[in-house]
Amino acid sequence: MSTYVQAKQFFLPMEVTGPGYLEITADGKFGDFSRDIPEGSDVIDYGSFSIAPGLVDTHIHGYQGHDVMDNDPEGLKVMAEALPSCGVTSWLPTTLTASRELLADVCRTVGENAEAFEGAKIRGIFLEGPFFSEEHKGAQNPKYMGDPDISALEEWVEASKGYVKKIGIAPEREGAVDFTKQATQLGVAVGIGHTSATFDECEAVINAGANIFVHAYNGMRGLNHREPGVVGAAMFFKDAYDELICDGHHVHPVAEKVLLDAHGRKRTMLITDCMRAGGLGEGESHLGEYKVIVKDGAARLADSGNLAGSILQLIDGVKNVVKWQIASPAEAIRMASQVPAESVKIDDVCGKIAPGYAADFIVLEDDMSLVATYLDGTLAYDAEA
């Protein structure tokens, strides 16, 4: 027998509507939205709240003291179980630049355990590196950076049992165009990031199949009136997807609005780039081999003060862009659910409220604060519990 979720507003793929009822089938799938339901139906009453699809974080390294690069199934389990408190119901464990061997081991660990945990669902792996530019290394170790190697990617895909969905590269690296063509043939989305590339070098890999700009503005050649660079390319290529970290530290809200207005909100996605200190408050931590200090809502390298990922929760990114008045609630929700899912071609299983999809959804206050998170129609997080 179906259950019905009552709410004043529903963020559906093509419209925001309500009040009404959303059917949850006995097997934990979404049914239809309707204004009325059969008399005597079981109802979950969120009549004063809004219902939105569960959020999809396609760029997240760690949370609650654990990091994907720990290569520890228990750490993945803790992260998966904790992420519904951030509104996240699907995610891509994200690696750092490291040796070929360690990355293969991490891919194997994720692939072998992806379906073993309760909580947010592992939908793939994002390999952030190692084919980056030393000039824009960020908080990644340049020791392991090199030119794109398709045999390495093939090894990582095989080790992961096909879970690798996305890889970041610097387009100026030798062989980047051929690598991009081969990677996309493997079904792996190619992102442009940690790069000093020119606009023309970005265009070359875009034409070869690259479709994502990794954390736009951060770790890339900026916009100049004589050389548009990577930021200019991120604004210009409308068919690509842009990532944004909307924590108030990585990118100024005005710069975010400029990008959103230039590129469009339908292909801009909110990500966290969250590291292990997320959810733990201020103090010392580490990202890969580097010591990190978390203070005033930001994670910075102890030796340089440079940003080292974030401690952002994805639901707070949604709240921020609405609060800063650079996106409507519907746009913000879409940028944190359907758009990231589309960017790595997992929108057939997550990122929207549609009949037949797993009933992964969140309950929201008017200010976009999280009230509850459901997985397969079952309560996974309650803010008041």
Solvent accessible surface area in square Angstrom, and as a share of the most:
residue,aa,sasa,rsa
1,M,183,0.82
2,S,22,0.14
3,T,37,0.22
4,Y,28,0.11
5,V,0,0.00
6,Q,58,0.26
7,A,1,0.00
8,K,76,0.32
9,Q,60,0.27
10,F,0,0.00
11,F,11,0.05
12,L,33,0.17
13,P,46,0.29
14,M,182,0.81
15,E,100,0.45
16,V,63,0.36
17,T,17,0.10
18,G,25,0.24
19,P,93,0.58
20,G,4,0.04
21,Y,44,0.17
22,L,2,0.01
23,E,38,0.17
24,I,9,0.05
25,T,39,0.23
26,A,85,0.66
27,D,105,0.54
28,G,8,0.08
29,K,78,0.33
30,F,3,0.01
31,G,10,0.09
32,D,87,0.45
33,F,51,0.21
34,S,35,0.23
35,R,132,0.48
36,D,117,0.61
37,I,40,0.20
38,P,87,0.55
39,E,181,0.81
40,G,74,0.71
41,S,27,0.17
42,D,80,0.41
43,V,63,0.36
44,I,48,0.24
45,D,103,0.53
46,Y,31,0.12
47,G,31,0.30
48,S,75,0.48
49,F,49,0.20
50,S,4,0.03
51,I,0,0.00
52,A,0,0.00
53,P,8,0.05
54,G,3,0.03
55,L,0,0.00
56,V,0,0.00
57,D,1,0.00
58,T,0,0.00
59,H,0,0.00
60,I,3,0.01
61,H,3,0.02
62,G,0,0.00
63,Y,5,0.02
64,Q,64,0.29
65,G,29,0.28
66,H,48,0.21
67,D,6,0.03
68,V,4,0.02
69,M,26,0.12
70,D,61,0.32
71,N,50,0.26
72,D,57,0.29
73,P,55,0.35
74,E,91,0.41
75,G,2,0.02
76,L,6,0.03
77,K,76,0.32
78,V,43,0.25
79,M,0,0.00
80,A,0,0.00
81,E,80,0.36
82,A,20,0.16
83,L,1,0.01
84,P,2,0.01
85,S,36,0.23
86,C,2,0.01
87,G,0,0.00
88,V,1,0.01
89,T,3,0.02
90,S,0,0.00
91,W,0,0.00
92,L,0,0.00
93,P,0,0.00
94,T,0,0.00
95,T,0,0.00
96,L,11,0.05
97,T,9,0.05
98,A,9,0.07
99,S,34,0.22
100,R,89,0.33
101,E,119,0.53
102,L,66,0.33
103,L,0,0.00
104,A,4,0.03
105,D,60,0.31
106,V,1,0.01
107,C,0,0.00
108,R,99,0.36
109,T,19,0.11
110,V,1,0.01
111,G,8,0.08
112,E,101,0.45
113,N,29,0.15
114,A,10,0.07
115,E,156,0.70
116,A,73,0.56
117,F,40,0.17
118,E,137,0.62
119,G,16,0.16
120,A,3,0.03
121,K,46,0.19
122,I,12,0.06
123,R,45,0.16
124,G,0,0.00
125,I,0,0.00
126,F,0,0.00
127,L,0,0.00
128,E,3,0.01
129,G,0,0.00
130,P,8,0.05
131,F,10,0.04
132,F,0,0.00
133,S,11,0.07
134,E,82,0.37
135,E,135,0.61
136,H,47,0.21
137,K,81,0.34
138,G,41,0.39
139,A,10,0.08
140,Q,7,0.03
141,N,22,0.11
142,P,43,0.27
143,K,153,0.65
144,Y,66,0.25
145,M,19,0.09
146,G,23,0.22
147,D,64,0.33
148,P,19,0.12
149,D,53,0.28
150,I,38,0.19
151,S,50,0.32
152,A,4,0.03
153,L,0,0.00
154,E,83,0.37
155,E,60,0.27
156,W,2,0.01
157,V,27,0.16
158,E,141,0.63
159,A,12,0.10
160,S,0,0.00
161,K,138,0.58
162,G,39,0.37
163,Y,43,0.16
164,V,5,0.03
165,K,57,0.24
166,K,0,0.00
167,I,0,0.00
168,G,0,0.00
169,I,0,0.00
170,A,0,0.00
171,P,9,0.06
172,E,57,0.26
173,R,44,0.16
174,E,139,0.62
175,G,40,0.39
176,A,3,0.02
177,V,53,0.31
178,D,89,0.46
179,F,5,0.02
180,T,0,0.00
181,K,94,0.40
182,Q,77,0.34
183,A,0,0.00
184,T,48,0.28
185,Q,153,0.68
186,L,75,0.37
187,G,56,0.54
188,V,3,0.02
189,A,14,0.11
190,V,0,0.00
191,G,0,0.00
192,I,0,0.00
193,G,0,0.00
194,H,11,0.05
195,T,0,0.00
196,S,18,0.11
197,A,0,0.00
198,T,39,0.23
199,F,34,0.14
200,D,100,0.52
201,E,62,0.28
202,C,0,0.00
203,E,61,0.27
204,A,40,0.31
205,V,0,0.00
206,I,30,0.15
207,N,118,0.60
208,A,12,0.09
209,G,33,0.31
210,A,5,0.04
211,N,36,0.18
212,I,0,0.00
213,F,0,0.00
214,V,0,0.00
215,H,6,0.03
216,A,1,0.01
217,Y,58,0.22
218,N,31,0.16
219,G,23,0.22
220,M,9,0.04
221,R,88,0.32
222,G,40,0.39
223,L,106,0.53
224,N,73,0.37
225,H,155,0.69
226,R,200,0.73
227,E,48,0.22
228,P,50,0.31
229,G,0,0.00
230,V,0,0.00
231,V,6,0.03
232,G,6,0.06
233,A,0,0.00
234,A,0,0.00
235,M,25,0.11
236,F,124,0.52
237,F,28,0.12
238,K,105,0.44
239,D,116,0.60
240,A,4,0.03
241,Y,18,0.07
242,D,0,0.00
243,E,0,0.00
244,L,0,0.00
245,I,1,0.00
246,C,1,0.00
247,D,22,0.12
248,G,38,0.37
249,H,72,0.32
250,H,22,0.10
251,V,8,0.05
252,H,120,0.54
253,P,33,0.21
254,V,96,0.55
255,A,27,0.21
256,E,0,0.00
257,K,86,0.36
258,V,73,0.42
259,L,1,0.00
260,L,1,0.00
261,D,79,0.41
262,A,37,0.29
263,H,8,0.04
264,G,26,0.25
265,R,50,0.18
266,K,153,0.65
267,R,86,0.31
268,T,0,0.00
269,M,0,0.00
270,L,2,0.01
271,I,1,0.00
272,T,2,0.01
273,D,11,0.06
274,C,1,0.00
275,M,0,0.00
276,R,25,0.09
277,A,4,0.03
278,G,0,0.00
279,G,40,0.38
280,L,101,0.50
281,G,44,0.42
282,E,116,0.52
283,G,36,0.35
284,E,124,0.56
285,S,20,0.13
286,H,84,0.37
287,L,4,0.02
288,G,35,0.34
289,E,124,0.56
290,Y,60,0.23
291,K,107,0.45
292,V,0,0.00
293,I,64,0.32
294,V,3,0.02
295,K,124,0.53
296,D,103,0.53
297,G,35,0.34
298,A,4,0.03
299,A,0,0.00
300,R,98,0.36
301,L,16,0.08
302,A,50,0.39
303,D,124,0.64
304,S,66,0.42
305,G,32,0.31
306,N,89,0.46
307,L,44,0.22
308,A,0,0.00
309,G,10,0.10
310,S,1,0.01
311,I,37,0.19
312,L,15,0.08
313,Q,50,0.22
314,L,1,0.01
315,I,8,0.04
316,D,54,0.28
317,G,1,0.01
318,V,0,0.00
319,K,62,0.26
320,N,22,0.11
321,V,0,0.00
322,V,33,0.19
323,K,142,0.60
324,W,65,0.23
325,Q,157,0.70
326,I,10,0.05
327,A,10,0.08
328,S,47,0.30
329,P,53,0.33
330,A,40,0.31
331,E,65,0.29
332,A,0,0.00
333,I,4,0.02
334,R,67,0.24
335,M,0,0.00
336,A,0,0.00
337,S,1,0.01
338,Q,21,0.09
339,V,0,0.00
340,P,0,0.00
341,A,0,0.00
342,E,39,0.17
343,S,1,0.01
344,V,7,0.04
345,K,171,0.72
346,I,10,0.05
347,D,40,0.21
348,D,103,0.53
349,V,63,0.36
350,C,9,0.05
351,G,6,0.06
352,K,41,0.17
353,I,6,0.03
354,A,19,0.15
355,P,89,0.56
356,G,55,0.53
357,Y,40,0.15
358,A,18,0.14
359,A,0,0.00
360,D,11,0.06
361,F,1,0.00
362,I,0,0.00
363,V,0,0.00
364,L,0,0.00
365,E,75,0.34
366,D,107,0.55
367,D,90,0.47
368,M,6,0.03
369,S,29,0.19
370,L,24,0.12
371,V,21,0.12
372,A,1,0.01
373,T,0,0.00
374,Y,13,0.05
375,L,19,0.09
376,D,67,0.34
377,G,19,0.18
378,T,93,0.54
379,L,83,0.41
380,A,47,0.36
381,Y,66,0.25
382,D,49,0.26
383,A,48,0.38
384,E,160,0.72
385,A,120,0.93
